[in-house]
Amino acid sequence: MRPAHQTAYDAMPVMPFKRNVVDDVMILANRLAVSKPTRLLQQLRLPLFAGKVSAGFPSPAADYIDKSLDLNELLVQKPAATYFVRAQGESMLGAGIHPNDILVVDRSIEPVAGRIIICALNGDLTVKRLACENKKWKLKAENPDYPDIVLSDDLELVIWGVVTTVIHAV
C-alpha cells in the first residue's frame, strides 16, 4: 500500500532520457526527411460530407456537404511544436505505421509510457512505443520480428516528440 501523498508517477522509475526542446527541428534534415509546417499555415478547406461511410453493410449515402474541413485544424494542434517525418522500416506495423507513411509529431506533448515517440537513440532516429515494465523503461517495437530496447545508462536517448497522427496512403 502506498502512502497517501505518493502518486502513480512516484512509483515509476526515473526516465533515462532527455527531451529535445530546440525550436528548429530542421537540423534533422541531413539525417532524415523532416518538414515543419510554416508558422502561418495556409488554410485549405476541403468538403466534408455529412454522412459517414459504412465499413460494414452499405448504407444510403447522404449526398450533401455538411461543412468544409481544414486539414491543418484536423492534424496540427500546435504549429510551432509540430513537424512531419516519413517512416521507414517495418518495426511499427502493429501500430499502423508502414514504410513511407507520414507521421505528424508534436514536441509539446509529454512523452509518457504508452505513447509512440520519435527519438534519437545513440544518434540514430527511430519511432517506437515508450513503455515502462517492471520499473524498466523500454522502446517497444510493434512487430514481433523486432526486439524491444531496454533503456540503460549506457544508451543516449533524446525524445524529439510524440506521434499524434499517421498519414497512410492506400
Residue pairs with C-beta under 8 A, 6 or more apart in sequence:
2 10
2 11
12 113
12 132
12 135
13 132
13 135
13 136
13 137
15 111
15 137
16 137
16 151
16 152
16 153
16 155
16 157
17 111
17 119
17 137
17 151
17 157
17 158
17 159
18 157
18 158
18 159
19 107
19 111
19 158
19 159
20 107
20 120
20 158
20 159
20 160
20 161
21 107
23 80
24 36
25 34
25 36
25 83
25 107
25 160
25 161
26 34
26 36
28 34
28 85
28 125
28 160
31 125
32 85
32 86
32 125
33 85
33 86
34 83
34 84
34 85
35 83
35 84
36 82
36 83
36 84
37 72
37 76
37 79
37 82
37 83
37 84
38 79
39 79
39 80
41 72
41 76
41 79
42 72
43 70
43 72
44 70
44 71
44 72
45 68
45 69
45 70
46 68
46 69
46 70
46 71
47 65
47 68
47 69
48 65
48 66
48 67
48 68
48 69
49 61
49 62
49 64
49 65
49 66
50 62
50 64
50 65
50 66
51 59
51 61
51 62
53 61
72 79
75 104
75 164
75 165
75 167
76 82
76 104
77 106
77 164
78 106
78 108
81 106
81 107
81 108
81 161
82 104
82 105
82 106
82 107
82 164
83 105
83 107
83 161
84 102
84 103
84 104
84 105
85 102
85 103
85 105
85 118
85 125
85 127
86 100
86 101
86 102
86 103
87 97
87 98
87 99
87 100
87 101
87 102
87 103
87 127
87 166
88 99
88 100
89 99
90 98
90 99
90 143
90 145
90 146
91 126
91 127
91 128
91 141
91 142
91 143
91 145
91 146
92 116
92 127
92 128
92 129
92 141
92 142
92 143
93 142
93 143
94 142
94 143
95 116
95 129
95 142
95 166
96 166
96 168
97 103
97 116
97 127
97 142
97 163
97 166
97 168
98 168
100 169
101 166
101 167
101 168
101 169
102 166
102 167
103 118
103 127
103 163
103 165
103 166
103 167
104 163
104 164
104 165
104 166
104 167
105 118
105 160
105 161
105 162
105 163
105 164
106 161
106 162
106 164
107 160
107 161
107 162
109 115
109 161
109 162
109 164
110 162
111 117
111 130
111 159
111 161
111 162
112 130
113 130
113 131
113 132
114 129
114 130
114 131
115 129
115 130
115 162
115 163
116 127
116 128
116 129
116 130
116 162
116 163
117 127
117 128
117 129
117 130
117 139
117 159
117 160
117 161
117 162
117 163
118 125
118 126
118 127
118 159
118 160
118 161
118 162
118 163
119 125
119 126
119 127
119 128
119 139
119 157
119 158
119 159
119 160
120 126
120 156
120 157
120 158
120 160
121 139
121 149
121 155
121 156
121 157
122 155
122 156
122 157
123 156
125 160
126 139
127 163
128 139
128 140
128 141
128 149
129 139
129 140
129 141
129 142
130 137
130 138
130 139
130 140
130 159
131 137
131 138
131 139
131 140
131 148
132 138
136 150
136 151
137 150
137 151
138 148
138 149
138 150
138 151
139 148
139 149
139 151
139 157
140 148
141 147
141 148
149 155
151 157
